[in-house]
Amino acid sequence: MVDWHKLVEFFLIFGAAVMSPGPNFVMVVRSSASSTRKNGIFMTLGFGLGLLIQASIVTFGLRFFVRFIPFYH
């Protein structure tokens, strides 16, 4: 049986963690404030590209495990 109080508590803590700004946000704000807006935009694009590359590696890695390792079928 599901303990609803623990589930609600988990989602509240998770929601707070998701909404809090991380180090990428701090770096972009610092770069934009101390330099030009253009630098902040390029830094944001760099972070986005890095995230895209990381997500692609994870996706293709999981696909490899599902396709070639019989245990994961």
N, CA, C and O atoms as a Tripos MOL2 file, in Angstrom:
@<TRIPOS>MOLECULE
protein
  292   291    73     0     0
PROTEIN
NO_CHARGES

@<TRIPOS>ATOM
      1 N           0.8370   -1.1770    0.0000 N.3       1 MET1
      2 CA          0.0000    0.0000    0.0000 C.3       1 MET1
      3 C           0.8850    1.2450    0.0000 C.2       1 MET1
      4 O           1.9480    1.2550    0.6220 O.2       1 MET1
      5 N           0.4600    2.2620   -0.6760 N.am      2 VAL2
      6 CA          1.2390    3.4880   -0.8180 C.3       2 VAL2
      7 C           0.9980    4.3980    0.3810 C.2       2 VAL2
      8 O          -0.1440    4.6730    0.7510 O.2       2 VAL2
      9 N           2.0820    4.8560    0.9740 N.am      3 ASP3
     10 CA          1.9800    5.8370    2.0560 C.3       3 ASP3
     11 C           1.9390    7.2200    1.4060 C.2       3 ASP3
     12 O           2.9730    7.7370    0.9820 O.2       3 ASP3
     13 N           0.7600    7.8160    1.3260 N.am      4 TRP4
     14 CA          0.5550    9.0670    0.6080 C.3       4 TRP4
     15 C           1.3200   10.2210    1.2260 C.2       4 TRP4
     16 O           1.7440   11.1320    0.5140 O.2       4 TRP4
     17 N           1.5050   10.1990    2.5390 N.am      5 HIS5
     18 CA          2.2320   11.2920    3.1890 C.3       5 HIS5
     19 C           3.6890   11.3210    2.7330 C.2       5 HIS5
     20 O           4.2500   12.3860    2.4740 O.2       5 HIS5
     21 N           4.2880   10.1430    2.6390 N.am      6 LYS6
     22 CA          5.6800   10.0800    2.1810 C.3       6 LYS6
     23 C           5.7890   10.4620    0.7100 C.2       6 LYS6
     24 O           6.7560   11.1060    0.3030 O.2       6 LYS6
     25 N           4.8040   10.0670   -0.0840 N.am      7 LEU7
     26 CA          4.8150   10.4010   -1.5050 C.3       7 LEU7
     27 C           4.6850   11.9070   -1.7190 C.2       7 LEU7
     28 O           5.3950   12.4790   -2.5460 O.2       7 LEU7
     29 N           3.7890   12.5490   -0.9850 N.am      8 VAL8
     30 CA          3.6290   14.0030   -1.0780 C.3       8 VAL8
     31 C           4.8940   14.6970   -0.5960 C.2       8 VAL8
     32 O           5.3390   15.6730   -1.2000 O.2       8 VAL8
     33 N           5.4740   14.1980    0.4900 N.am      9 GLU9
     34 CA          6.7170   14.7800    1.0090 C.3       9 GLU9
     35 C           7.8390   14.6790   -0.0250 C.2       9 GLU9
     36 O           8.5960   15.6300   -0.2200 O.2       9 GLU9
     37 N           7.9420   13.5270   -0.6860 N.am     10 PHE10
     38 CA          8.9630   13.3480   -1.7160 C.3      10 PHE10
     39 C           8.7820   14.3480   -2.8490 C.2      10 PHE10
     40 O           9.7500   14.9750   -3.2800 O.2      10 PHE10
     41 N           7.5530   14.5060   -3.3380 N.am     11 PHE11
     42 CA          7.3110   15.4210   -4.4520 C.3      11 PHE11
     43 C           7.5220   16.8810   -4.0580 C.2      11 PHE11
     44 O           7.9430   17.6840   -4.8910 O.2      11 PHE11
     45 N           7.2410   17.2390   -2.8200 N.am     12 LEU12
     46 CA          7.5130   18.6050   -2.3680 C.3      12 LEU12
     47 C           9.0140   18.8860   -2.3340 C.2      12 LEU12
     48 O           9.4660   19.9430   -2.7740 O.2      12 LEU12
     49 N           9.7750   17.9370   -1.8110 N.am     13 ILE13
     50 CA         11.2330   18.1090   -1.7620 C.3      13 ILE13
     51 C          11.8120   18.1060   -3.1730 C.2      13 ILE13
     52 O          12.6830   18.9180   -3.4880 O.2      13 ILE13
     53 N          11.3350   17.2010   -4.0220 N.am     14 PHE14
     54 CA         11.8030   17.1350   -5.4020 C.3      14 PHE14
     55 C          11.4720   18.4180   -6.1530 C.2      14 PHE14
     56 O          12.3010   18.9300   -6.9040 O.2      14 PHE14
     57 N          10.2760   18.9350   -5.9560 N.am     15 GLY15
     58 CA          9.8720   20.1810   -6.6060 C.3      15 GLY15
     59 C          10.7370   21.3530   -6.1850 C.2      15 GLY15
     60 O          11.1000   22.1900   -7.0110 O.2      15 GLY15
     61 N          11.0720   21.4170   -4.8940 N.am     16 ALA16
     62 CA         11.9470   22.4910   -4.4170 C.3      16 ALA16
     63 C          13.3400   22.3680   -5.0260 C.2      16 ALA16
     64 O          13.9600   23.3750   -5.3690 O.2      16 ALA16
     65 N          13.8310   21.1440   -5.1610 N.am     17 ALA17
     66 CA         15.1560   20.9420   -5.7530 C.3      17 ALA17
     67 C          15.1670   21.3140   -7.2300 C.2      17 ALA17
     68 O          16.1520   21.8640   -7.7210 O.2      17 ALA17
     69 N          14.0980   21.0250   -7.9320 N.am     18 VAL18
     70 CA         14.0270   21.3480   -9.3590 C.3      18 VAL18
     71 C          13.9360   22.8500   -9.5760 C.2      18 VAL18
     72 O          14.5200   23.3730  -10.5250 O.2      18 VAL18
     73 N          13.2130   23.5500   -8.7110 N.am     19 MET19
     74 CA         13.0130   24.9860   -8.8930 C.3      19 MET19
     75 C          14.2010   25.8270   -8.4370 C.2      19 MET19
     76 O          14.3030   26.9960   -8.8060 O.2      19 MET19
     77 N          15.0970   25.2540   -7.6430 N.am     20 SER20
     78 CA         16.2240   26.0530   -7.1600 C.3      20 SER20
     79 C          17.2550   26.2230   -8.2780 C.2      20 SER20
     80 O          17.5090   25.2880   -9.0370 O.2      20 SER20
     81 N          17.8410   27.4040   -8.3780 N.am     21 PRO21
     82 CA         18.8210   27.6290   -9.4470 C.3      21 PRO21
     83 C          20.1030   26.8440   -9.1900 C.2      21 PRO21
     84 O          20.5610   26.7110   -8.0550 O.2      21 PRO21
     85 N          20.6520   26.3410  -10.2550 N.am     22 GLY22
     86 CA         21.8650   25.5500  -10.1470 C.3      22 GLY22
     87 C          23.0920   26.3390  -10.5590 C.2      22 GLY22
     88 O          23.0130   27.5440  -10.7950 O.2      22 GLY22
     89 N          24.2350   25.6550  -10.6470 N.am     23 PRO23
     90 CA         25.4820   26.3340  -10.9940 C.3      23 PRO23
     91 C          25.4860   26.9050  -12.4120 C.2      23 PRO23
     92 O          26.1230   27.9290  -12.6590 O.2      23 PRO23
     93 N          24.7880   26.2620  -13.3410 N.am     24 ASN24
     94 CA         24.7210   26.8090  -14.7030 C.3      24 ASN24
     95 C          24.0290   28.1600  -14.7110 C.2      24 ASN24
     96 O          24.4780   29.0880  -15.3840 O.2      24 ASN24
     97 N          22.9400   28.2740  -13.9680 N.am     25 PHE25
     98 CA         22.2060   29.5350  -13.8810 C.3      25 PHE25
     99 C          23.0890   30.6230  -13.2900 C.2      25 PHE25
    100 O          23.1030   31.7540  -13.7760 O.2      25 PHE25
    101 N          23.8200   30.2820  -12.2470 N.am     26 VAL26
    102 CA         24.6950   31.2640  -11.5990 C.3      26 VAL26
    103 C          25.7840   31.7240  -12.5630 C.2      26 VAL26
    104 O          26.1010   32.9120  -12.6170 O.2      26 VAL26
    105 N          26.3590   30.7920  -13.3270 N.am     27 MET27
    106 CA         27.4070   31.1600  -14.2850 C.3      27 MET27
    107 C          26.8710   32.0700  -15.3880 C.2      27 MET27
    108 O          27.5380   33.0290  -15.7770 O.2      27 MET27
    109 N          25.6790   31.7820  -15.8930 N.am     28 VAL28
    110 CA         25.0980   32.6060  -16.9600 C.3      28 VAL28
    111 C          24.7920   34.0030  -16.4400 C.2      28 VAL28
    112 O          25.0790   34.9890  -17.1190 O.2      28 VAL28
    113 N          24.2150   34.1030  -15.2520 N.am     29 VAL29
    114 CA         23.8960   35.4180  -14.6850 C.3      29 VAL29
    115 C          25.1680   36.2070  -14.4260 C.2      29 VAL29
    116 O          25.2330   37.4020  -14.7160 O.2      29 VAL29
    117 N          26.1800   35.5430  -13.8800 N.am     30 ARG30
    118 CA         27.4420   36.2360  -13.6040 C.3      30 ARG30
    119 C          28.1020   36.7140  -14.8930 C.2      30 ARG30
    120 O          28.6060   37.8350  -14.9580 O.2      30 ARG30
    121 N          28.0970   35.8640  -15.9160 N.am     31 SER31
    122 CA         28.7040   36.2440  -17.1920 C.3      31 SER31
    123 C          27.9380   37.3850  -17.8510 C.2      31 SER31
    124 O          28.5410   38.3010  -18.4110 O.2      31 SER31
    125 N          26.6180   37.3330  -17.7850 N.am     32 SER32
    126 CA         25.8100   38.3920  -18.3940 C.3      32 SER32
    127 C          25.9510   39.7040  -17.6460 C.2      32 SER32
    128 O          25.9540   40.7710  -18.2580 O.2      32 SER32
    129 N          26.0660   39.6350  -16.3370 N.am     33 ALA33
    130 CA         26.1620   40.8610  -15.5400 C.3      33 ALA33
    131 C          27.5410   41.5030  -15.6450 C.2      33 ALA33
    132 O          27.6530   42.7270  -15.7110 O.2      33 ALA33
    133 N          28.5890   40.6850  -15.6610 N.am     34 SER34
    134 CA         29.9380   41.2420  -15.6700 C.3      34 SER34
    135 C          30.4340   41.5520  -17.0780 C.2      34 SER34
    136 O          31.3340   42.3730  -17.2530 O.2      34 SER34
    137 N          29.8590   40.9060  -18.0690 N.am     35 SER35
    138 CA         30.2930   41.1170  -19.4450 C.3      35 SER35
    139 C          29.0780   41.5630  -20.2700 C.2      35 SER35
    140 O          28.2600   42.3530  -19.8000 O.2      35 SER35
    141 N          28.9710   41.0650  -21.4660 N.am     36 THR36
    142 CA         27.8570   41.4740  -22.3250 C.3      36 THR36
    143 C          26.7570   40.4200  -22.3240 C.2      36 THR36
    144 O          26.9550   39.2800  -21.9030 O.2      36 THR36
    145 N          25.6150   40.8320  -22.7990 N.am     37 ARG37
    146 CA         24.4880   39.9070  -22.9250 C.3      37 ARG37
    147 C          24.8200   38.8000  -23.9250 C.2      37 ARG37
    148 O          24.3740   37.6610  -23.7820 O.2      37 ARG37
    149 N          25.6030   39.1510  -24.9280 N.am     38 LYS38
    150 CA         26.0130   38.1870  -25.9500 C.3      38 LYS38
    151 C          26.7820   37.0210  -25.3200 C.2      38 LYS38
    152 O          26.5760   35.8670  -25.6950 O.2      38 LYS38
    153 N          27.6610   37.3190  -24.3720 N.am     39 ASN39
    154 CA         28.4020   36.2510  -23.6980 C.3      39 ASN39
    155 C          27.4640   35.3240  -22.9290 C.2      39 ASN39
    156 O          27.6540   34.1070  -22.9280 O.2      39 ASN39
    157 N          26.4590   35.8920  -22.2800 N.am     40 GLY40
    158 CA         25.4810   35.0740  -21.5640 C.3      40 GLY40
    159 C          24.6940   34.1740  -22.4970 C.2      40 GLY40
    160 O          24.4090   33.0230  -22.1660 O.2      40 GLY40
    161 N          24.3410   34.6980  -23.6660 N.am     41 ILE41
    162 CA         23.6000   33.8960  -24.6430 C.3      41 ILE41
    163 C          24.4660   32.7580  -25.1660 C.2      41 ILE41
    164 O          23.9950   31.6270  -25.2920 O.2      41 ILE41
    165 N          25.7280   33.0480  -25.4720 N.am     42 PHE42
    166 CA         26.6260   31.9890  -25.9420 C.3      42 PHE42
    167 C          26.8630   30.9410  -24.8620 C.2      42 PHE42
    168 O          26.9590   29.7520  -25.1620 O.2      42 PHE42
    169 N          26.9570   31.3680  -23.6260 N.am     43 MET43
    170 CA         27.1390   30.4180  -22.5360 C.3      43 MET43
    171 C          25.9010   29.5300  -22.3940 C.2      43 MET43
    172 O          26.0210   28.3270  -22.1600 O.2      43 MET43
    173 N          24.7210   30.1180  -22.5340 N.am     44 THR44
    174 CA         23.4830   29.3390  -22.4720 C.3      44 THR44
    175 C          23.4170   28.3270  -23.6110 C.2      44 THR44
    176 O          23.0200   27.1810  -23.4030 O.2      44 THR44
    177 N          23.8040   28.7460  -24.8080 N.am     45 LEU45
    178 CA         23.8320   27.8150  -25.9420 C.3      45 LEU45
    179 C          24.8410   26.6910  -25.7070 C.2      45 LEU45
    180 O          24.5910   25.5430  -26.0750 O.2      45 LEU45
    181 N          25.9660   27.0180  -25.1000 N.am     46 GLY46
    182 CA         26.9620   25.9990  -24.7750 C.3      46 GLY46
    183 C          26.4430   24.9830  -23.7690 C.2      46 GLY46
    184 O          26.6590   23.7820  -23.9260 O.2      46 GLY46
    185 N          25.7610   25.4620  -22.7400 N.am     47 PHE47
    186 CA         25.1750   24.5450  -21.7590 C.3      47 PHE47
    187 C          24.1100   23.6660  -22.4110 C.2      47 PHE47
    188 O          24.0270   22.4710  -22.1260 O.2      47 PHE47
    189 N          23.3000   24.2560  -23.2820 N.am     48 GLY48
    190 CA         22.2690   23.4830  -23.9770 C.3      48 GLY48
    191 C          22.8660   22.4280  -24.8910 C.2      48 GLY48
    192 O          22.3710   21.3020  -24.9500 O.2      48 GLY48
    193 N          23.9280   22.7840  -25.6050 N.am     49 LEU49
    194 CA         24.5970   21.8250  -26.4830 C.3      49 LEU49
    195 C          25.2150   20.6890  -25.6720 C.2      49 LEU49
    196 O          25.1400   19.5260  -26.0660 O.2      49 LEU49
    197 N          25.8190   21.0290  -24.5510 N.am     50 GLY50
    198 CA         26.3870   19.9990  -23.6800 C.3      50 GLY50
    199 C          25.3240   19.0430  -23.1600 C.2      50 GLY50
    200 O          25.5470   17.8340  -23.0990 O.2      50 GLY50
    201 N          24.1780   19.5770  -22.7900 N.am     51 LEU51
    202 CA         23.0770   18.7400  -22.3220 C.3      51 LEU51
    203 C          22.5530   17.8520  -23.4430 C.2      51 LEU51
    204 O          22.2260   16.6880  -23.2100 O.2      51 LEU51
    205 N          22.4710   18.3890  -24.6510 N.am     52 LEU52
    206 CA         22.0270   17.6000  -25.7990 C.3      52 LEU52
    207 C          22.9950   16.4480  -26.0790 C.2      52 LEU52
    208 O          22.5640   15.3260  -26.3460 O.2      52 LEU52
    209 N          24.2800   16.7200  -26.0190 N.am     53 ILE53
    210 CA         25.2810   15.6720  -26.2470 C.3      53 ILE53
    211 C          25.1860   14.6040  -25.1680 C.2      53 ILE53
    212 O          25.2230   13.4110  -25.4700 O.2      53 ILE53
    213 N          25.0650   15.0170  -23.9210 N.am     54 GLN54
    214 CA         24.9710   14.0620  -22.8150 C.3      54 GLN54
    215 C          23.7040   13.2100  -22.9370 C.2      54 GLN54
    216 O          23.7570   11.9970  -22.7310 O.2      54 GLN54
    217 N          22.5770   13.8230  -23.2640 N.am     55 ALA55
    218 CA         21.3240   13.0690  -23.4180 C.3      55 ALA55
    219 C          21.4130   12.0950  -24.5900 C.2      55 ALA55
    220 O          20.8690   10.9930  -24.5170 O.2      55 ALA55
    221 N          22.0890   12.4860  -25.6640 N.am     56 SER56
    222 CA         22.2530   11.5890  -26.8140 C.3      56 SER56
    223 C          23.1050   10.3860  -26.4530 C.2      56 SER56
    224 O          22.7890    9.2600  -26.8370 O.2      56 SER56
    225 N          24.1730   10.6160  -25.7230 N.am     57 ILE57
    226 CA         25.0340    9.5090  -25.3020 C.3      57 ILE57
    227 C          24.2660    8.5450  -24.4120 C.2      57 ILE57
    228 O          24.3790    7.3290  -24.5730 O.2      57 ILE57
    229 N          23.4920    9.0680  -23.4850 N.am     58 VAL58
    230 CA         22.6960    8.2140  -22.5980 C.3      58 VAL58
    231 C          21.6650    7.4290  -23.3960 C.2      58 VAL58
    232 O          21.4830    6.2340  -23.1630 O.2      58 VAL58
    233 N          20.9870    8.0860  -24.3350 N.am     59 THR59
    234 CA         19.9540    7.4130  -25.1240 C.3      59 THR59
    235 C          20.5420    6.2890  -25.9630 C.2      59 THR59
    236 O          20.0020    5.1830  -25.9830 O.2      59 THR59
    237 N          21.6400    6.5590  -26.6510 N.am     60 PHE60
    238 CA         22.2390    5.5230  -27.4840 C.3      60 PHE60
    239 C          22.8820    4.4370  -26.6420 C.2      60 PHE60
    240 O          22.9170    3.2780  -27.0550 O.2      60 PHE60
    241 N          23.3880    4.7850  -25.4760 N.am     61 GLY61
    242 CA         23.9370    3.7730  -24.5760 C.3      61 GLY61
    243 C          22.8630    2.8330  -24.0690 C.2      61 GLY61
    244 O          23.0770    1.6220  -24.0110 O.2      61 GLY61
    245 N          21.7080    3.3720  -23.7010 N.am     62 LEU62
    246 CA         20.6030    2.5250  -23.2520 C.3      62 LEU62
    247 C          20.0840    1.6570  -24.3900 C.2      62 LEU62
    248 O          19.7120    0.5010  -24.1840 O.2      62 LEU62
    249 N          20.0620    2.2220  -25.5880 N.am     63 ARG63
    250 CA         19.6220    1.4510  -26.7470 C.3      63 ARG63
    251 C          20.5740    0.2800  -26.9990 C.2      63 ARG63
    252 O          20.1330   -0.8070  -27.3730 O.2      63 ARG63
    253 N          21.8580    0.4940  -26.7980 N.am     64 PHE64
    254 CA         22.8400   -0.5770  -26.9590 C.3      64 PHE64
    255 C          22.5550   -1.7100  -25.9850 C.2      64 PHE64
    256 O          22.5490   -2.8790  -26.3710 O.2      64 PHE64
    257 N          22.3160   -1.3650  -24.7150 N.am     65 PHE65
    258 CA         22.0550   -2.3960  -23.7150 C.3      65 PHE65
    259 C          20.7840   -3.1800  -24.0340 C.2      65 PHE65
    260 O          20.7530   -4.4020  -23.8910 O.2      65 PHE65
    261 N          19.7540   -2.4890  -24.4580 N.am     66 VAL66
    262 CA         18.4880   -3.1650  -24.7510 C.3      66 VAL66
    263 C          18.6220   -4.0550  -25.9810 C.2      66 VAL66
    264 O          18.0460   -5.1410  -26.0260 O.2      66 VAL66
    265 N          19.3660   -3.6090  -26.9630 N.am     67 ARG67
    266 CA         19.4570   -4.3560  -28.2120 C.3      67 ARG67
    267 C          20.4180   -5.5400  -28.1290 C.2      67 ARG67
    268 O          20.0970   -6.6150  -28.6350 O.2      67 ARG67
    269 N          21.5770   -5.3770  -27.5100 N.am     68 PHE68
    270 CA         22.6290   -6.3870  -27.6160 C.3      68 PHE68
    271 C          22.8380   -7.2380  -26.3720 C.2      68 PHE68
    272 O          23.5870   -8.2140  -26.4220 O.2      68 PHE68
    273 N          22.2100   -6.9050  -25.2800 N.am     69 ILE69
    274 CA         22.3760   -7.7110  -24.0720 C.3      69 ILE69
    275 C          21.0400   -8.3780  -23.7680 C.2      69 ILE69
    276 O          20.0710   -7.6980  -23.4330 O.2      69 ILE69
    277 N          20.9810   -9.7080  -23.8820 N.am     70 PRO70
    278 CA         19.7010  -10.4130  -23.7560 C.3      70 PRO70
    279 C          19.0230  -10.2290  -22.3930 C.2      70 PRO70
    280 O          17.8000  -10.3260  -22.2950 O.2      70 PRO70
    281 N          19.7860   -9.9720  -21.3740 N.am     71 PHE71
    282 CA         19.2130   -9.8100  -20.0320 C.3      71 PHE71
    283 C          18.2090   -8.6650  -19.9760 C.2      71 PHE71
    284 O          17.2590   -8.7200  -19.1950 O.2      71 PHE71
    285 N          18.4000   -7.6310  -20.7880 N.am     72 TYR72
    286 CA         17.5530   -6.4450  -20.7420 C.3      72 TYR72
    287 C          16.3390   -6.5210  -21.6650 C.2      72 TYR72
    288 O          15.5730   -5.5610  -21.7440 O.2      72 TYR72
    289 N          16.1470   -7.6330  -22.3600 N.am     73 HIS73
    290 CA         14.9830   -7.7530  -23.2620 C.3      73 HIS73
    291 C          13.7180   -7.9140  -22.4800 C.2      73 HIS73
    292 O          12.6410   -8.0300  -23.0650 O.2      73 HIS73
@<TRIPOS>BOND
     1     1     2 1
     2     2     3 1
     3     3     4 2
     4     3     5 am
     5     5     6 1
     6     6     7 1
     7     7     8 2
     8     7     9 am
     9     9    10 1
    10    10    11 1
    11    11    12 2
    12    11    13 am
    13    13    14 1
    14    14    15 1
    15    15    16 2
    16    15    17 am
    17    17    18 1
    18    18    19 1
    19    19    20 2
    20    19    21 am
    21    21    22 1
    22    22    23 1
    23    23    24 2
    24    23    25 am
    25    25    26 1
    26    26    27 1
    27    27    28 2
    28    27    29 am
    29    29    30 1
    30    30    31 1
    31    31    32 2
    32    31    33 am
    33    33    34 1
    34    34    35 1
    35    35    36 2
    36    35    37 am
    37    37    38 1
    38    38    39 1
    39    39    40 2
    40    39    41 am
    41    41    42 1
    42    42    43 1
    43    43    44 2
    44    43    45 am
    45    45    46 1
    46    46    47 1
    47    47    48 2
    48    47    49 am
    49    49    50 1
    50    50    51 1
    51    51    52 2
    52    51    53 am
    53    53    54 1
    54    54    55 1
    55    55    56 2
    56    55    57 am
    57    57    58 1
    58    58    59 1
    59    59    60 2
    60    59    61 am
    61    61    62 1
    62    62    63 1
    63    63    64 2
    64    63    65 am
    65    65    66 1
    66    66    67 1
    67    67    68 2
    68    67    69 am
    69    69    70 1
    70    70    71 1
    71    71    72 2
    72    71    73 am
    73    73    74 1
    74    74    75 1
    75    75    76 2
    76    75    77 am
    77    77    78 1
    78    78    79 1
    79    79    80 2
    80    79    81 am
    81    81    82 1
    82    82    83 1
    83    83    84 2
    84    83    85 am
    85    85    86 1
    86    86    87 1
    87    87    88 2
    88    87    89 am
    89    89    90 1
    90    90    91 1
    91    91    92 2
    92    91    93 am
    93    93    94 1
    94    94    95 1
    95    95    96 2
    96    95    97 am
    97    97    98 1
    98    98    99 1
    99    99   100 2
   100    99   101 am
   101   101   102 1
   102   102   103 1
   103   103   104 2
   104   103   105 am
   105   105   106 1
   106   106   107 1
   107   107   108 2
   108   107   109 am
   109   109   110 1
   110   110   111 1
   111   111   112 2
   112   111   113 am
   113   113   114 1
   114   114   115 1
   115   115   116 2
   116   115   117 am
   117   117   118 1
   118   118   119 1
   119   119   120 2
   120   119   121 am
   121   121   122 1
   122   122   123 1
   123   123   124 2
   124   123   125 am
   125   125   126 1
   126   126   127 1
   127   127   128 2
   128   127   129 am
   129   129   130 1
   130   130   131 1
   131   131   132 2
   132   131   133 am
   133   133   134 1
   134   134   135 1
   135   135   136 2
   136   135   137 am
   137   137   138 1
   138   138   139 1
   139   139   140 2
   140   139   141 am
   141   141   142 1
   142   142   143 1
   143   143   144 2
   144   143   145 am
   145   145   146 1
   146   146   147 1
   147   147   148 2
   148   147   149 am
   149   149   150 1
   150   150   151 1
   151   151   152 2
   152   151   153 am
   153   153   154 1
   154   154   155 1
   155   155   156 2
   156   155   157 am
   157   157   158 1
   158   158   159 1
   159   159   160 2
   160   159   161 am
   161   161   162 1
   162   162   163 1
   163   163   164 2
   164   163   165 am
   165   165   166 1
   166   166   167 1
   167   167   168 2
   168   167   169 am
   169   169   170 1
   170   170   171 1
   171   171   172 2
   172   171   173 am
   173   173   174 1
   174   174   175 1
   175   175   176 2
   176   175   177 am
   177   177   178 1
   178   178   179 1
   179   179   180 2
   180   179   181 am
   181   181   182 1
   182   182   183 1
   183   183   184 2
   184   183   185 am
   185   185   186 1
   186   186   187 1
   187   187   188 2
   188   187   189 am
   189   189   190 1
   190   190   191 1
   191   191   192 2
   192   191   193 am
   193   193   194 1
   194   194   195 1
   195   195   196 2
   196   195   197 am
   197   197   198 1
   198   198   199 1
   199   199   200 2
   200   199   201 am
   201   201   202 1
   202   202   203 1
   203   203   204 2
   204   203   205 am
   205   205   206 1
   206   206   207 1
   207   207   208 2
   208   207   209 am
   209   209   210 1
   210   210   211 1
   211   211   212 2
   212   211   213 am
   213   213   214 1
   214   214   215 1
   215   215   216 2
   216   215   217 am
   217   217   218 1
   218   218   219 1
   219   219   220 2
   220   219   221 am
   221   221   222 1
   222   222   223 1
   223   223   224 2
   224   223   225 am
   225   225   226 1
   226   226   227 1
   227   227   228 2
   228   227   229 am
   229   229   230 1
   230   230   231 1
   231   231   232 2
   232   231   233 am
   233   233   234 1
   234   234   235 1
   235   235   236 2
   236   235   237 am
   237   237   238 1
   238   238   239 1
   239   239   240 2
   240   239   241 am
   241   241   242 1
   242   242   243 1
   243   243   244 2
   244   243   245 am
   245   245   246 1
   246   246   247 1
   247   247   248 2
   248   247   249 am
   249   249   250 1
   250   250   251 1
   251   251   252 2
   252   251   253 am
   253   253   254 1
   254   254   255 1
   255   255   256 2
   256   255   257 am
   257   257   258 1
   258   258   259 1
   259   259   260 2
   260   259   261 am
   261   261   262 1
   262   262   263 1
   263   263   264 2
   264   263   265 am
   265   265   266 1
   266   266   267 1
   267   267   268 2
   268   267   269 am
   269   269   270 1
   270   270   271 1
   271   271   272 2
   272   271   273 am
   273   273   274 1
   274   274   275 1
   275   275   276 2
   276   275   277 am
   277   277   278 1
   278   278   279 1
   279   279   280 2
   280   279   281 am
   281   281   282 1
   282   282   283 1
   283   283   284 2
   284   283   285 am
   285   285   286 1
   286   286   287 1
   287   287   288 2
   288   287   289 am
   289   289   290 1
   290   290   291 1
   291   291   292 2
@<TRIPOS>SUBSTRUCTURE
     1 MET1         2 RESIDUE 1 A MET
     2 VAL2         6 RESIDUE 1 A VAL
     3 ASP3        10 RESIDUE 1 A ASP
     4 TRP4        14 RESIDUE 1 A TRP
     5 HIS5        18 RESIDUE 1 A HIS
     6 LYS6        22 RESIDUE 1 A LYS
     7 LEU7        26 RESIDUE 1 A LEU
     8 VAL8        30 RESIDUE 1 A VAL
     9 GLU9        34 RESIDUE 1 A GLU
    10 PHE10       38 RESIDUE 1 A PHE
    11 PHE11       42 RESIDUE 1 A PHE
    12 LEU12       46 RESIDUE 1 A LEU
    13 ILE13       50 RESIDUE 1 A ILE
    14 PHE14       54 RESIDUE 1 A PHE
    15 GLY15       58 RESIDUE 1 A GLY
    16 ALA16       62 RESIDUE 1 A ALA
    17 ALA17       66 RESIDUE 1 A ALA
    18 VAL18       70 RESIDUE 1 A VAL
    19 MET19       74 RESIDUE 1 A MET
    20 SER20       78 RESIDUE 1 A SER
    21 PRO21       82 RESIDUE 1 A PRO
    22 GLY22       86 RESIDUE 1 A GLY
    23 PRO23       90 RESIDUE 1 A PRO
    24 ASN24       94 RESIDUE 1 A ASN
    25 PHE25       98 RESIDUE 1 A PHE
    26 VAL26      102 RESIDUE 1 A VAL
    27 MET27      106 RESIDUE 1 A MET
    28 VAL28      110 RESIDUE 1 A VAL
    29 VAL29      114 RESIDUE 1 A VAL
    30 ARG30      118 RESIDUE 1 A ARG
    31 SER31      122 RESIDUE 1 A SER
    32 SER32      126 RESIDUE 1 A SER
    33 ALA33      130 RESIDUE 1 A ALA
    34 SER34      134 RESIDUE 1 A SER
    35 SER35      138 RESIDUE 1 A SER
    36 THR36      142 RESIDUE 1 A THR
    37 ARG37      146 RESIDUE 1 A ARG
    38 LYS38      150 RESIDUE 1 A LYS
    39 ASN39      154 RESIDUE 1 A ASN
    40 GLY40      158 RESIDUE 1 A GLY
    41 ILE41      162 RESIDUE 1 A ILE
    42 PHE42      166 RESIDUE 1 A PHE
    43 MET43      170 RESIDUE 1 A MET
    44 THR44      174 RESIDUE 1 A THR
    45 LEU45      178 RESIDUE 1 A LEU
    46 GLY46      182 RESIDUE 1 A GLY
    47 PHE47      186 RESIDUE 1 A PHE
    48 GLY48      190 RESIDUE 1 A GLY
    49 LEU49      194 RESIDUE 1 A LEU
    50 GLY50      198 RESIDUE 1 A GLY
    51 LEU51      202 RESIDUE 1 A LEU
    52 LEU52      206 RESIDUE 1 A LEU
    53 ILE53      210 RESIDUE 1 A ILE
    54 GLN54      214 RESIDUE 1 A GLN
    55 ALA55      218 RESIDUE 1 A ALA
    56 SER56      222 RESIDUE 1 A SER
    57 ILE57      226 RESIDUE 1 A ILE
    58 VAL58      230 RESIDUE 1 A VAL
    59 THR59      234 RESIDUE 1 A THR
    60 PHE60      238 RESIDUE 1 A PHE
    61 GLY61      242 RESIDUE 1 A GLY
    62 LEU62      246 RESIDUE 1 A LEU
    63 ARG63      250 RESIDUE 1 A ARG
    64 PHE64      254 RESIDUE 1 A PHE
    65 PHE65      258 RESIDUE 1 A PHE
    66 VAL66      262 RESIDUE 1 A VAL
    67 ARG67      266 RESIDUE 1 A ARG
    68 PHE68      270 RESIDUE 1 A PHE
    69 ILE69      274 RESIDUE 1 A ILE
    70 PRO70      278 RESIDUE 1 A PRO
    71 PHE71      282 RESIDUE 1 A PHE
    72 TYR72      286 RESIDUE 1 A TYR
    73 HIS73      290 RESIDUE 1 A HIS
